[in-house]
Amino acid sequence: MGLSRERYDAVAGRAERLVSGPRMERILDRLAESITEVLAERDPLVLCVMKGAVVVVGRLLPRLEFPLTLDYVHATRYRGTTSGGGLEWVHRPAAAVRGRSVLVVDDILDVGITLDAVVKACREDGATQVYSAVLVEKARAHIGDFRADFVGVRLPDRYLFGYGLDYLGYFRNADGIYAVADEDV
């Protein structure tokens, strides 16, 4: 299935770079500083929201120089498409969050359905505190009054890829954040 090399190259060629790789690294430095100020003394459980946040967490954790543990949660709405559907739980680490301060890390806050559901699930499962961090927040309305506690960068409401964000499963490894051209959405 996947993208042909021709289509991959066409999408990459038409995409607009919004944030360079070096700037993303500075954004991650600031994000880590903000998280450290709040969580350094709380021995948090960091929950990586799969799959997109794996890149974010991999770049963020070495910057968090305090005791923490790591687990993951896998809840998805996209399943390889460019538009979200109903939320599907693949892995929910209920026992791991009980009695813990939890930091849920995701790649992007779009509408907020997935992140809001993960945060609520952590509370339902007995976490004492739940914080959320996103690398990218889209400039758009989010569900209810949900807001991430820590935000790396706010970007326009466009289809984005890079630094963990994907386009049809591809481009998570792009060095920077790019906006997909309208004809490719």
N, CA, C and O of each residue as an XYZ file, in Angstrom:
740
protein
N       0.869     -1.166      0.000
C       0.000      0.000      0.000
C       0.908      1.218      0.000
O       1.605      1.304     -1.011
N       1.043      2.075      0.808
C       2.014      3.149      0.878
C       2.031      4.102     -0.299
O       1.284      3.959     -1.268
N       2.907      5.072     -0.177
C       3.074      6.075     -1.226
C       4.115      5.600     -2.229
O       5.135      5.032     -1.839
N       3.871      5.824     -3.506
C       4.897      5.553     -4.495
C       6.008      6.586     -4.301
O       5.783      7.647     -3.717
N       7.183      6.276     -4.785
C       8.294      7.226     -4.662
C       7.957      8.535     -5.384
O       8.317      9.618     -4.924
N       7.269      8.418     -6.507
C       6.887      9.617     -7.266
C       5.947     10.508     -6.449
O       6.133     11.724     -6.388
N       4.945      9.900     -5.827
C       3.999     10.681     -5.013
C       4.690     11.242     -3.766
O       4.443     12.386     -3.383
N       5.555     10.442     -3.133
C       6.307     10.888     -1.969
C       7.108     12.143     -2.319
O       7.054     13.144     -1.604
N       7.844     12.080     -3.417
C       8.665     13.219     -3.844
C       7.805     14.434     -4.186
O       8.192     15.569     -3.911
N       6.637     14.193     -4.787
C       5.742     15.303     -5.144
C       5.196     15.987     -3.887
O       5.172     17.216     -3.813
N       4.766     15.210     -2.917
C       4.249     15.775     -1.666
C       5.356     16.566     -0.969
O       5.133     17.689     -0.516
N       6.534     15.983     -0.886
C       7.667     16.659     -0.239
C       8.021     17.949     -0.979
O       8.321     18.964     -0.351
N       7.985     17.911     -2.293
C       8.351     19.078     -3.091
C       7.365     20.229     -2.986
O       7.750     21.392     -3.105
N       6.097     19.915     -2.763
C       5.069     20.955     -2.652
C       4.865     21.462     -1.222
O       4.247     22.507     -1.017
N       5.381     20.729     -0.238
C       5.174     21.105      1.163
C       5.933     22.394      1.492
O       6.975     22.695      0.911
N       5.376     23.133      2.438
C       5.990     24.389      2.891
C       6.624     24.168      4.263
O       5.955     23.731      5.199
N       7.917     24.473      4.376
C       8.569     24.343      5.683
C       8.155     25.512      6.560
O       8.377     26.672      6.214
N       7.543     25.193      7.712
C       7.112     26.213      8.656
C       8.131     26.442      9.766
O       8.303     27.565     10.242
N       8.812     25.358     10.177
C       9.789     25.445     11.261
C      10.983     24.557     10.904
O      10.811     23.380     10.584
N      12.175     25.114     10.957
C      13.388     24.354     10.635
C      13.735     23.377     11.761
O      13.255     23.510     12.887
N      14.569     22.403     11.436
C      15.044     21.453     12.441
C      15.773     22.129     13.599
O      15.474     21.824     14.754
N      16.730     23.045     13.334
C      17.397     23.722     14.450
C      16.428     24.506     15.341
O      16.591     24.531     16.561
N      15.430     25.140     14.743
C      14.455     25.866     15.560
C      13.631     24.886     16.398
O      13.300     25.185     17.545
N      13.297     23.719     15.837
C      12.552     22.715     16.602
C      13.352     22.265     17.812
O      12.777     22.014     18.871
N      14.664     22.159     17.676
C      15.494     21.757     18.809
C      15.462     22.824     19.907
O      15.441     22.485     21.091
N      15.458     24.094     19.536
C      15.340     25.166     20.529
C      13.958     25.137     21.194
O      13.832     25.397     22.390
N      12.937     24.823     20.415
C      11.574     24.691     20.962
C      11.535     23.555     21.979
O      10.925     23.695     23.039
N      12.175     22.440     21.669
C      12.229     21.321     22.612
C      12.989     21.703     23.881
O      12.618     21.272     24.972
N      14.043     22.501     23.753
C      14.768     22.976     24.945
C      13.833     23.770     25.853
O      13.804     23.548     27.064
N      13.070     24.696     25.271
C      12.143     25.523     26.068
C      11.027     24.666     26.671
O      10.631     24.875     27.818
N      10.528     23.710     25.903
C       9.487     22.812     26.403
C      10.007     22.027     27.611
O       9.306     21.892     28.614
N      11.225     21.516     27.514
C      11.820     20.762     28.618
C      12.004     21.642     29.851
O      11.781     21.186     30.973
N      12.403     22.881     29.658
C      12.563     23.804     30.793
C      11.231     24.022     31.506
O      11.170     24.007     32.735
N      10.175     24.221     30.741
C       8.844     24.433     31.340
C       8.375     23.202     32.104
O       7.835     23.315     33.205
N       8.580     22.044     31.525
C       8.177     20.795     32.171
C       8.989     20.581     33.451
O       8.441     20.180     34.478
N      10.272     20.845     33.386
C      11.151     20.665     34.542
C      10.719     21.543     35.709
O      10.724     21.091     36.854
N      10.348     22.777     35.440
C       9.905     23.690     36.501
C       8.742     23.115     37.301
O       8.655     23.325     38.511
N       7.854     22.395     36.636
C       6.648     21.878     37.291
C       6.828     20.457     37.821
O       6.313     20.135     38.891
N       7.539     19.611     37.102
C       7.538     18.178     37.424
C       8.825     17.607     37.999
O       8.859     16.425     38.339
N       9.875     18.392     38.120
C      11.178     17.858     38.540
C      11.140     17.144     39.889
O      11.916     16.215     40.113
N      10.272     17.553     40.769
C      10.215     16.959     42.118
C       9.072     15.963     42.279
O       8.772     15.561     43.403
N       8.430     15.556     41.193
C       7.226     14.718     41.306
C       7.394     13.277     40.846
O       6.433     12.509     40.886
N       8.593     12.889     40.409
C       8.827     11.519     39.950
C       7.716     11.066     38.989
O       7.038     10.073     39.253
N       7.530     11.793     37.875
C       6.384     11.485     37.012
C       6.553     10.234     36.159
O       7.661      9.779     35.874
N       5.414      9.711     35.772
C       5.336      8.702     34.726
C       5.073      9.472     33.439
O       4.068     10.174     33.330
N       5.967      9.345     32.464
C       5.779      9.982     31.170
C       5.095      8.965     30.264
O       5.596      7.859     30.063
N       3.944      9.354     29.721
C       3.206      8.487     28.800
C       3.365      9.031     27.389
O       2.944     10.149     27.092
N       3.962      8.251     26.543
C       4.139      8.592     25.137
C       2.894      8.153     24.378
O       2.527      6.979     24.409
N       2.243      9.095     23.695
C       1.077      8.752     22.877
C       1.597      8.264     21.527
O       2.161      9.028     20.743
N       1.395      6.989     21.283
C       1.888      6.371     20.048
C       1.011      6.757     18.869
O      -0.185      6.988     19.052
N       1.546      6.832     17.707
C       2.913      6.637     17.298
C       3.645      7.974     17.198
O       4.866      8.014     17.348
N       2.941      9.039     16.953
C       3.573     10.320     16.662
C       4.484     10.845     17.735
O       5.507     11.453     17.420
N       4.155     10.635     18.991
C       4.957     11.217     20.068
C       6.255     10.472     20.307
O       7.073     10.929     21.105
N       6.477      9.342     19.646
C       7.717      8.601     19.881
C       8.925      9.462     19.504
O       9.949      9.412     20.185
N       8.823     10.243     18.440
C       9.924     11.126     18.050
C      10.076     12.241     19.080
O      11.191     12.549     19.501
N       8.975     12.838     19.482
C       8.987     13.924     20.469
C       9.585     13.430     21.784
O      10.480     14.070     22.335
N       9.103     12.309     22.287
C       9.587     11.766     23.553
C      11.069     11.397     23.448
O      11.837     11.631     24.381
N      11.465     10.828     22.326
C      12.868     10.471     22.139
C      13.792     11.677     22.176
O      14.928     11.570     22.637
N      13.325     12.809     21.704
C      14.130     14.034     21.726
C      13.968     14.792     23.051
O      14.870     15.521     23.463
N      12.825     14.622     23.714
C      12.531     15.369     24.936
C      13.160     14.733     26.187
O      13.714     15.451     27.020
N      13.087     13.424     26.331
C      13.538     12.772     27.560
C      14.982     13.101     27.950
O      15.226     13.360     29.128
N      15.948     13.106     27.030
C      17.317     13.453     27.446
C      17.444     14.876     28.012
O      18.419     15.190     28.693
N      16.467     15.719     27.730
C      16.478     17.088     28.243
C      15.849     17.190     29.639
O      15.998     18.207     30.316
N      15.156     16.146     30.060
C      14.506     16.131     31.373
C      15.451     15.450     32.362
O      15.478     14.224     32.460
N      16.208     16.236     33.077
C      17.268     15.714     33.940
C      16.774     15.532     35.372
O      17.324     16.106     36.312
N      15.716     14.715     35.519
C      15.163     14.401     36.831
C      14.577     12.997     36.767
O      14.348     12.473     35.677
N      14.331     12.380     37.925
C      13.790     11.025     37.925
C      12.401     10.962     37.287
O      11.524     11.772     37.585
N      12.227      9.982     36.406
C      10.942      9.739     35.758
C      10.914      8.306     35.273
O      11.959      7.666     35.153
N       9.738      7.806     34.997
C       9.599      6.506     34.349
C       8.814      6.721     33.062
O       8.175      7.756     32.876
N       8.870      5.745     32.190
C       8.281      5.872     30.858
C       7.370      4.693     30.555
O       7.687      3.543     30.858
N       6.238      5.004     29.954
C       5.324      3.992     29.436
C       4.684      4.600     28.194
O       5.058      5.691     27.764
N       3.734      3.902     27.634
C       3.082      4.437     26.449
C       1.591      4.164     26.493
O       1.116      3.269     27.191
N       0.879      4.958     25.731
C      -0.543      4.759     25.521
C      -0.745      4.813     24.015
O      -0.095      5.595     23.321
N      -1.637      3.988     23.519
C      -1.891      3.991     22.082
C      -3.396      4.118     21.852
O      -4.160      3.166     22.011
N      -3.781      5.316     21.475
C      -5.170      5.610     21.113
C      -5.097      6.350     19.786
O      -4.319      7.295     19.653
N      -5.870      5.953     18.830
C      -5.743      6.541     17.501
C      -7.101      6.866     16.895
O      -8.109      6.222     17.187
N      -7.095      7.881     16.047
C      -8.291      8.243     15.287
C      -8.035      8.193     13.783
O      -8.988      8.186     13.004
N      -6.786      8.158     13.359
C      -6.476      8.341     11.939
C      -6.264      7.059     11.148
O      -6.695      6.974      9.998
N      -5.616      6.067     11.732
C      -5.410      4.778     11.065
C      -4.932      4.915      9.624
O      -5.472      4.257      8.735
N      -3.922      5.762      9.373
C      -3.329      5.879      8.043
C      -4.087      6.764      7.079
O      -3.816      6.724      5.879
N      -5.031      7.562      7.559
C      -5.775      8.468      6.684
C      -5.449      9.911      7.057
O      -4.713     10.155      8.013
N      -5.990     10.858      6.313
C      -5.747     12.275      6.607
C      -6.891     12.910      7.385
O      -6.861     14.113      7.640
N      -7.894     12.132      7.766
C      -8.971     12.681      8.591
C      -9.301     11.693      9.711
O      -9.254     10.478      9.520
N      -9.636     12.239     10.880
C      -9.869     11.410     12.056
C     -11.250     10.797     12.094
O     -12.217     11.363     11.585
N     -11.325      9.631     12.707
C     -12.592      8.953     12.917
C     -12.815      8.755     14.412
O     -12.376      9.568     15.226
N     -13.499      7.671     14.766
C     -13.733      7.370     16.170
C     -12.446      6.931     16.856
O     -11.548      6.384     16.215
N     -12.362      7.169     18.146
C     -11.168      6.834     18.925
C     -11.105      5.329     19.149
O     -12.083      4.705     19.560
N      -9.943      4.761     18.874
C      -9.710      3.338     19.089
C      -8.564      3.183     20.092
O      -7.469      3.701     19.874
N      -8.823      2.458     21.206
C      -7.787      2.188     22.194
C      -7.032      0.941     21.784
O      -7.630     -0.126     21.640
N      -5.724      1.059     21.594
C      -4.878     -0.081     21.277
C      -4.175     -0.566     22.548
O      -4.041     -1.769     22.772
N      -3.721      0.397     23.389
C      -3.073      0.071     24.667
C      -3.354      1.185     25.665
O      -3.063      2.354     25.415
N      -3.925      0.799     26.797
C      -4.232      1.744     27.876
C      -3.601      1.216     29.156
O      -4.078      0.224     29.707
N      -2.520      1.866     29.651
C      -1.773      1.343     30.803
C      -2.395      1.722     32.145
O      -1.782      2.446     32.930
N      -3.588      1.245     32.407
C      -4.363      1.654     33.582
C      -3.609      1.461     34.896
O      -3.555      2.386     35.706
N      -3.037      0.304     35.123
C      -2.373      0.032     36.406
C      -1.143      0.918     36.599
O      -0.836      1.305     37.727
N      -0.446      1.240     35.531
C       0.791      2.023     35.628
C       0.555      3.445     36.118
O       1.442      4.027     36.742
N      -0.617      4.022     35.853
C      -0.858      5.423     36.217
C      -1.410      5.586     37.634
O      -1.338      6.677     38.200
N      -1.949      4.537     38.203
C      -2.595      4.621     39.523
C      -1.639      5.170     40.574
O      -0.557      4.625     40.791
N      -2.053      6.261     41.225
C      -1.268      6.862     42.282
C      -0.063      7.666     41.826
O       0.774      8.038     42.648
N       0.042      7.942     40.531
C       1.216      8.627     39.975
C       0.874     10.018     39.454
O      -0.269     10.306     39.098
N       1.889     10.866     39.419
C       1.826     12.093     38.624
C       2.175     11.663     37.209
O       3.175     10.981     36.990
N       1.354     12.061     36.257
C       1.516     11.597     34.878
C       1.690     12.781     33.949
O       0.986     13.785     34.057
N       2.638     12.649     33.036
C       2.812     13.610     31.951
C       2.513     12.880     30.654
O       3.263     11.990     30.252
N       1.428     13.249     30.001
C       1.055     12.671     28.714
C       1.700     13.539     27.629
O       1.467     14.747     27.578
N       2.503     12.926     26.769
C       3.189     13.662     25.710
C       2.652     13.208     24.365
O       2.648     12.016     24.055
N       2.197     14.169     23.565
C       1.700     13.884     22.216
C       2.406     14.790     21.218
O       2.989     15.810     21.586
N       2.345     14.403     19.961
C       3.002     15.209     18.932
C       2.223     16.479     18.623
O       2.817     17.539     18.426
N       0.881     16.380     18.578
C       0.090     17.523     18.134
C      -1.242     17.610     18.863
O      -1.871     16.597     19.171
N      -1.654     18.833     19.131
C      -2.996     19.098     19.625
C      -3.745     19.725     18.465
O      -3.536     20.889     18.124
N      -4.616     18.937     17.871
C      -5.402     19.366     16.718
C      -6.764     19.783     17.264
O      -6.899     20.899     17.766
N      -7.754     18.938     17.183
C      -9.060     19.213     17.761
C      -9.032     18.934     19.263
O      -9.728     19.593     20.036
N      -8.227     17.955     19.671
C      -8.079     17.640     21.082
C      -8.795     16.388     21.528
O      -8.764     16.061     22.714
N      -9.434     15.681     20.626
C     -10.220     14.504     20.997
C      -9.335     13.426     21.623
O      -9.655     12.912     22.695
N      -8.237     13.084     20.970
C      -7.376     12.013     21.470
C      -6.728     12.397     22.796
O      -6.805     11.641     23.764
N      -6.099     13.549     22.848
C      -5.403     13.954     24.067
C      -6.369     14.121     25.235
O      -6.062     13.714     26.356
N      -7.518     14.707     24.986
C      -8.527     14.854     26.038
C      -8.950     13.483     26.569
O      -9.085     13.302     27.779
N      -9.158     12.529     25.679
C      -9.567     11.179     26.098
C      -8.472     10.496     26.903
O      -8.767      9.814     27.885
N      -7.213     10.665     26.508
C      -6.109     10.043     27.235
C      -5.980     10.651     28.634
O      -5.807      9.922     29.611
N      -6.063     11.967     28.735
C      -5.980     12.643     30.036
C      -7.125     12.182     30.942
O      -6.903     11.871     32.112
N      -8.343     12.139     30.406
C      -9.486     11.670     31.196
C      -9.309     10.216     31.640
O      -9.647      9.863     32.770
N      -8.781      9.380     30.750
C      -8.557      7.972     31.088
C      -7.550      7.844     32.232
O      -7.720      7.006     33.117
N      -6.507      8.669     32.218
C      -5.517      8.635     33.308
C      -6.167      9.002     34.640
O      -5.898      8.378     35.666
N      -7.015     10.009     34.610
C      -7.720     10.404     35.845
C      -8.645      9.290     36.312
O      -8.691      8.973     37.501
N      -9.383      8.693     35.374
C     -10.284      7.584     35.711
C      -9.510      6.402     36.285
O     -10.019      5.683     37.144
N      -8.292      6.203     35.819
C      -7.480      5.075     36.245
C      -6.687      5.352     37.519
O      -5.887      4.518     37.943
N      -6.904      6.526     38.138
C      -6.341      6.787     39.452
C      -5.066      7.604     39.517
O      -4.416      7.625     40.562
N      -4.682      8.275     38.448
C      -3.515      9.151     38.517
C      -3.800     10.275     39.510
O      -4.921     10.781     39.568
N      -2.800     10.667     40.287
C      -2.994     11.737     41.268
C      -2.977     13.109     40.601
O      -3.683     14.020     41.032
N      -2.180     13.255     39.560
C      -2.100     14.488     38.779
C      -1.854     14.090     37.337
O      -1.144     13.121     37.068
N      -2.441     14.837     36.406
C      -2.214     14.564     34.990
C      -1.901     15.878     34.293
O      -2.675     16.834     34.353
N      -0.767     15.903     33.639
C      -0.346     17.041     32.829
C      -0.234     16.572     31.388
O      -0.045     15.385     31.122
N      -0.352     17.508     30.468
C      -0.220     17.155     29.055
C       0.763     18.102     28.380
O       0.804     19.296     28.675
N       1.550     17.544     27.471
C       2.513     18.320     26.692
C       2.379     17.934     25.230
O       2.239     16.759     24.891
N       2.425     18.946     24.368
C       2.393     18.702     22.928
C       3.519     19.483     22.279
O       3.866     20.581     22.715
N       4.080     18.906     21.239
C       5.104     19.624     20.494
C       4.474     20.748     19.688
O       5.007     21.856     19.634
N       3.326     20.456     19.055
C       2.646     21.426     18.191
C       1.191     21.550     18.616
O       0.512     20.554     18.866
N       0.730     22.784     18.693
C      -0.692     23.053     18.881
C      -1.164     23.820     17.653
O      -0.586     24.843     17.285
N      -2.218     23.314     17.026
C      -2.785     24.017     15.879
C      -3.624     25.199     16.344
O      -4.313     25.123     17.362
N      -3.562     26.282     15.595
C      -4.357     27.479     15.874
C      -5.772     27.228     15.363
O      -6.127     27.591     14.241
N      -6.561     26.600     16.217
C      -7.952     26.277     15.895
C      -8.694     25.988     17.183
O      -8.085     25.839     18.243
N      -9.995     25.911     17.090
C     -10.811     25.598     18.269
C     -10.563     24.147     18.683
O     -10.433     23.259     17.841
N     -10.499     23.928     19.996
C     -10.348     22.586     20.543
C     -11.651     22.206     21.237
O     -12.463     23.072     21.565
N     -11.844     20.913     21.458
C     -13.081     20.462     22.090
C     -13.199     21.034     23.493
O     -12.212     21.121     24.224
N     -14.382     21.411     23.852
C     -14.640     21.910     25.202
C     -13.645     22.969     25.607
O     -13.319     23.872     24.836
N     -13.169     22.845     26.827
C     -12.190     23.812     27.321
C     -10.812     23.179     27.455
O      -9.976     23.689     28.201
N     -10.555     22.084     26.753
C      -9.289     21.372     26.864
C      -8.132     22.210     26.334
O      -8.199     22.772     25.241
N      -7.070     22.280     27.133
C      -5.828     22.954     26.750
C      -4.665     22.113     27.255
O      -4.730     21.549     28.347
N      -3.615     22.029     26.472
C      -2.406     21.339     26.918
C      -1.702     22.207     27.952
O      -1.720     23.434     27.858
N      -1.084     21.569     28.934
C      -0.355     22.299     29.966
C       0.965     22.860     29.448
O       1.411     23.919     29.888
N       1.586     22.149     28.516
C       2.866     22.564     27.949
C       2.776     22.473     26.428
O       2.393     21.436     25.886
N       3.126     23.545     25.751
C       3.042     23.598     24.283
C       4.385     24.055     23.734
O       4.939     25.063     24.170
N       4.900     23.295     22.765
C       6.154     23.665     22.123
C       5.997     24.856     21.203
O       6.665     25.875     21.376
N       5.109     24.731     20.217
C       4.916     25.783     19.223
C       3.474     25.755     18.728
O       2.869     24.691     18.592
N       2.936     26.940     18.463
C       1.593     27.046     17.878
C       1.749     27.345     16.392
O       2.494     28.244     16.002
N       1.037     26.581     15.571
C       1.151     26.717     14.119
C      -0.232     26.808     13.492
O      -1.231     26.475     14.130
N      -0.292     27.262     12.232
C      -1.588     27.402     11.549
C      -2.326     26.072     11.433
O      -1.737     24.996     11.542
N      -3.627     26.181     11.208
C      -4.493     25.020     11.059
C      -4.346     24.465      9.645
O      -5.195     24.679      8.780
N      -3.253     23.754      9.440
C      -2.974     23.096      8.160
C      -2.562     21.660      8.467
O      -2.264     21.322      9.613
N      -2.548     20.823      7.441
C      -2.091     19.453      7.638
C      -0.568     19.487      7.708
O       0.090     19.906      6.755
N      -0.004     19.046      8.836
C       1.415     19.185      9.119
C       2.112     17.827      9.173
O       1.487     16.807      9.465
N       3.413     17.830      8.887
C       4.220     16.628      9.093
C       5.621     17.004      9.531
O       6.072     18.135      9.350
N       6.308     16.010     10.121
C       7.687     16.164     10.587
C       7.772     16.096     12.094
O       6.800     16.391     12.790
N       8.942     15.703     12.608
C       9.169     15.583     14.056
C       8.101     14.725     14.726
O       7.638     15.042     15.821
N       7.718     13.648     14.068
C       6.729     12.724     14.619
C       5.374     12.814     13.953
O       4.662     11.813     13.875
N       4.995     13.992     13.467
C       3.717     14.158     12.769
C       3.845     13.506     11.390
O       4.880     13.619     10.733
N       2.794     12.830     10.966
C       2.910     12.097      9.708
C       1.897     12.536      8.662
O       0.896     13.188      8.960
N       2.194     12.154      7.432
C       1.281     12.271      6.307
C       1.136     10.865      5.749
O       2.068     10.336      5.143
N      -0.027     10.259      5.949
C      -0.313      8.892      5.503
C       0.744      7.899      5.979
O       1.086      6.949      5.275
N       1.259      8.139      7.196
C       2.251      7.246      7.773
C       3.692      7.602      7.437
O       4.613      7.005      7.995
N       3.909      8.543      6.555
C       5.245      8.935      6.114
C       5.645     10.299      6.691
O       4.821     11.011      7.264
N       6.887     10.635      6.532
C       7.463     11.950      6.857
C       7.602     12.217      8.348
O       7.897     13.354      8.716
N       7.409     11.240      9.230
C       7.619     11.471     10.659
C       9.068     11.888     10.926
O       9.352     12.584     11.900
N       9.965     11.461     10.063
C      11.392     11.716     10.229
C      11.857     13.008      9.565
O      13.060     13.266      9.529
N      10.958     13.819      9.043
C      11.354     15.085      8.410
C      12.007     16.002      9.432
O      11.559     16.096     10.575
N      13.063     16.673      9.014
C      13.827     17.557      9.893
C      13.213     18.947      9.892
O      13.686     19.851      9.203
N      12.162     19.103     10.669
C      11.406     20.348     10.743
C       9.928     20.025     10.661
O       9.530     18.863     10.572
N       9.121     21.080     10.694
C       7.670     20.915     10.550
C       7.266     21.533      9.220
O       7.641     22.662      8.904
N       6.504     20.783      8.456
C       6.078     21.182      7.122
C       4.559     21.157      7.023
O       3.894     20.364      7.689
N       4.020     22.039      6.179
C       2.595     22.047      5.876
C       2.392     21.414      4.508
O       3.053     21.781      3.536
N       1.483     20.473      4.444
C       1.162     19.797      3.185
C       0.429     20.778      2.279
O      -0.419     21.540      2.744
N       0.746     20.763      1.005
C       0.052     21.602      0.023
C      -1.422     21.186     -0.035
O      -1.752     20.011      0.129
N      -2.289     22.149     -0.267
C      -3.734     21.886     -0.280
C      -4.115     20.753     -1.223
O      -5.012     19.973     -0.905
N      -3.462     20.643     -2.371
C      -3.841     19.599     -3.323
C      -3.473     18.193     -2.851
O      -3.929     17.212     -3.439
N      -2.665     18.078     -1.810
C      -2.264     16.766     -1.295
C      -3.059     16.322     -0.065
O      -2.867     15.213      0.434
N      -3.960     17.197      0.429
C      -4.735     16.825      1.609
C      -5.924     15.986      1.212
O      -6.703     15.573      2.071
